[in-house]
Amino acid sequence: MLVEFGLLLARKVSMLDKGRKFSYSSPKRRTLQGESKKRLILKVATEVFAEKGFHETTIAQIAQIAKIAEGSIYNYFKNKEDLLFSIPEERMEKFLSSLHDHLLGIKGALNKLRKLIWYHLHFYEKNKDYTRILLRDLRQNPRFDQTKAYRMIREYSKIILEIIEEGKKEKSIRKEIDPYILRDLILGSIEHLTIRGFIMGKFPNLSEVAEPLHDLLVSGIGERNRMITLHLNKLISRRRSERGKKKISTGNANLRQIG
């Protein structure tokens, strides 16, 4: 009798299980859901920070626009500043990865510099919200240089220095050029051109100025241009010397006539 009752109970439980919908999700699925929410928070935070500025933005505003609970943001980020610092970390990973791909197969340091300048301006142009945050909010933050994102920016800086040294070895860049000054000149020019977009209230077509910027830099650093300049200086000196001799000769002739 007990055995029959047990079998009947087991049968009923089995029938209930077949009709029940379980909400259980695997650890992998939960991880994917978590990453998706984190990306959503970063996307919305980037848009709001870019529009309002870091100091004028609240976590509550980000949560409202993302349509999530305010407290859930703290599951991924310690505070508002941690959220701010996470934005360039994500973008710099993409930036460096794509830059390496763009430079693959390019021969010659000057050609690499041309591509690097174009890519940097193109990236800023395609990521306007991130660029605003980087130049306006992150650069001014005294703790930014302690972040992973800043270390990745330093890595990018080293890539530029390596290209400059390559140019010196292949004699396409003059050996007396200070690599650190040239690096700062490249980065400073790119940022200055971008900041003009803020002053004008709109972003110019940044990638269009990559070629003239590269040509201007090369005209000052190229070994070939140095040789042309030296040749011109010698030619100018020779002509000045010839004019001086001519004046002396003319002066002596006049003196003889007077005598």
For each residue, the residues with C-beta under 8 A, 3 or more apart:
1: 4 5
2: 5 6
3: 6 7
4: 1 7 8
5: 1 2 8 9
6: 2 3 9 10
7: 3 4 10 11
8: 4 5 11 12
9: 5 6 12 13
10: 6 7 13 14
11: 7 8 14 15
12: 8 9 15 16
13: 9 10 16 17
14: 10 11 17 18
15: 11 12 18 19
16: 12 13 19 20
17: 13 14 20
18: 14 15
19: 15 16
20: 16 17
21:
22:
23:
24:
25: 29 30 33
26: 29 30
27: 30 31
28: 31 32
29: 25 26 32 33
30: 25 26 27 33 34
31: 27 28 34 35
32: 28 29 35 36
33: 25 29 30 36 37
34: 30 31 37 38 76
35: 31 32 38 39
36: 32 33 39 40
37: 33 34 40 41 68 72 76
38: 34 35 41 42 76
39: 35 36 42 43
40: 36 37 43 44 66 68
41: 37 38 44 45 62 66 68 73 76 77 83
42: 38 39 45 46 83 86 87 90
43: 39 40 46 47
44: 40 41 47 48 62 65 66
45: 41 42 48 49 57 62 83 84 87
46: 42 43 49 50 87 129 130 133
47: 43 44 50 51 65 129
48: 44 45 51 52 57 61 62 65
49: 45 46 52 53 54 57 84 87 129 133 137
50: 46 47 128 129 130 132 133
51: 47 48 129
52: 48 49 56 57 61
53: 49 56 57 136 137
54: 49 57 80 84 133 137
55:
56: 52 53
57: 45 48 49 52 53 54 61 62 80
58: 61 62 80
59: 62 63 70 73 74 80 83
60: 63 64 70
61: 48 52 57 58 64 65
62: 41 44 45 48 57 58 59 65 66 73 83
63: 59 60 66 68 69 70 72 73
64: 60 61 67
65: 44 47 48 61 62
66: 40 41 44 62 63
67: 64
68: 37 40 41 63 72 73
69: 63 72
70: 59 60 63 73
71: 74 75
72: 37 63 68 69 75 76
73: 41 59 62 63 68 70 76 77 83
74: 59 71 77 78 79
75: 71 72
76: 34 37 38 41 72 73
77: 41 73 74 80 82 83 86
78: 74 81 82
79: 74 82 83
80: 54 57 58 59 77 83 84
81: 78 84 85 141 143
82: 77 78 79 85 86
83: 41 42 45 59 62 73 77 79 80 86 87
84: 45 49 54 80 81 87 133 137 138 141
85: 81 82 88 89 138 143 144 147 148 149
86: 42 77 82 83 89 90
87: 42 45 46 49 83 84 90 91 130 133 149
88: 85 91 92 130 133 134 138 147 149 152 153
89: 85 86 92 93 147 148 149 152
90: 42 86 87 93 94
91: 87 88 94 95 127 130
92: 88 89 95 96 149 152 153 156
93: 89 90 96 97 152
94: 90 91 97 98
95: 91 92 98 99 123 156
96: 92 93 99 100 152 155 156
97: 93 94 100 101
98: 94 95 101 102 119 123
99: 95 96 102 103 116 119 156 159
100: 96 97 103 104
101: 97 98 104
102: 98 99 106 115 116 119
103: 99 100 106 112 115 116
104: 100 101
105:
106: 102 103 111 112 115
107: 111
108: 111 112 170 172
109: 112 113 163 164 166 167 170 172 173
110: 113 114 167 172 173 214 218 222
111: 106 107 108 114 115
112: 103 106 108 109 115 116 163 166
113: 109 110 116 117 160 163 164 167 186 214 217 218
114: 110 111 117 118 210 211 214
115: 102 103 106 111 112 118 119
116: 99 102 103 112 113 119 120 159 160 163 186
117: 113 114 120 121 186 190 210 213 214 217
118: 114 115 121 122 207 210 211 214
119: 98 99 102 115 116 122 123
120: 116 117 123 124 190
121: 117 118 124 125 190 193 194 206 207 209 210
122: 118 119 125 126 206 207 210
123: 95 98 119 120 126 127
124: 120 121 127 128 131 190 194 206
125: 121 122 128 203 205 206 207
126: 122 123
127: 91 123 124 130 131
128: 50 124 125 131 132 203
129: 46 47 49 50 51 132 133
130: 46 50 87 88 91 127 133 134
131: 124 127 128 134 135 194
132: 50 128 129 135 136 137 198
133: 46 49 50 54 84 87 88 129 130 136 137 138
134: 88 130 131 137 138 139
135: 131 132 138 139 191 194 195 198
136: 53 132 133 139 140 198
137: 49 53 54 84 132 133 134 140 141
138: 84 85 88 133 134 135 141 144 149
139: 134 135 136 144
140: 136 137
141: 81 84 137 138 144
142: 145
143: 81 85 146 147
144: 85 138 139 141 147 149 150
145: 142 150
146: 143 150
147: 85 88 89 143 144 150 151
148: 85 89 151 152
149: 85 87 88 89 92 138 144 152 153
150: 144 145 146 147 153 154
151: 147 148 154 155
152: 88 89 92 93 96 148 149 155 156
153: 88 92 149 150 156 157
154: 150 151 157 158
155: 96 151 152 158 159
156: 92 95 96 99 152 153 159 160
157: 153 154 160 161 183 187
158: 154 155 161 162
159: 99 116 155 156 162 163
160: 113 116 156 157 163 164 183 186 187
161: 157 158 164 165 179 180 183
162: 158 159 165 166
163: 109 112 113 116 159 160 166 167
164: 109 113 160 161 167 168 173 177 179 182 183
165: 161 162 168 169 179
166: 109 112 162 163 169 170
167: 109 110 113 163 164 170 172 173 221
168: 164 165 171 173 174 175 177 179
169: 165 166
170: 108 109 166 167
171: 168 175 223
172: 108 109 110 167 222 223 224
173: 109 110 164 167 168 177 182 221 222 223
174: 168 177 221 222 223 226
175: 168 171
176:
177: 164 168 173 174 181 182 221
178: 181 182
179: 161 164 165 168 182 183
180: 161 183 184
181: 177 178 184 185
182: 164 173 177 178 179 185 186 217 221
183: 157 160 161 164 179 180 186 187
184: 180 181 187 188
185: 181 182 188 189 217
186: 113 116 117 160 182 183 189 190 217
187: 157 160 183 184 190 191
188: 184 185 191 192
189: 185 186 192 193 213 217
190: 117 120 121 124 186 187 193 194 213
191: 135 187 188 194 195
192: 188 189 195 196
193: 121 189 190 196 197 204 206 209 213
194: 121 124 131 135 190 191 197 198 203 206
195: 135 191 192 198 199
196: 192 193 199 200 204
197: 193 194 200 202 203 204 206
198: 132 135 136 194 195 201
199: 195 196
200: 196 197 204
201: 198
202: 197
203: 125 128 194 197 206
204: 193 196 197 200 208 209
205: 125 208 209
206: 121 122 124 125 193 194 197 203 209 210
207: 118 121 122 125 210
208: 204 205 211
209: 121 193 204 205 206 212 213
210: 114 117 118 121 122 206 207 213 214
211: 114 118 208 214 215
212: 209 215 216
213: 117 189 190 193 209 210 216 217
214: 110 113 114 117 118 210 211 217 218
215: 211 212 218 219
216: 212 213 219 220
217: 113 117 182 185 186 189 213 214 220 221
218: 110 113 214 215 221 222 225
219: 215 216 222 225
220: 216 217 225
221: 167 173 174 177 182 217 218 225
222: 110 172 173 174 218 219 225 226
223: 171 172 173 174 226 227
224: 172 227 228
225: 218 219 220 221 222 228 229
226: 174 222 223 229 230
227: 223 224 230 231
228: 224 225 231 232
229: 225 226 232 233
230: 226 227 233 234
231: 227 228 234 235
232: 228 229 235 236
233: 229 230 236 237
234: 230 231 237 238
235: 231 232 238 239
236: 232 233 239 240
237: 233 234 240 241
238: 234 235 241 242
239: 235 236 242 243
240: 236 237 243 244
241: 237 238 244 245
242: 238 239 245 246
243: 239 240 246 247
244: 240 241 247 248
245: 241 242 248 249
246: 242 243 249 250
247: 243 244 250 251
248: 244 245 251 252
249: 245 246 252 253
250: 246 247 253 254
251: 247 248 254 255
252: 248 249 255 256
253: 249 250 256 257
254: 250 251 257 258
255: 251 252 258 259
256: 252 253 259
257: 253 254
258: 254 255
259: 255 256
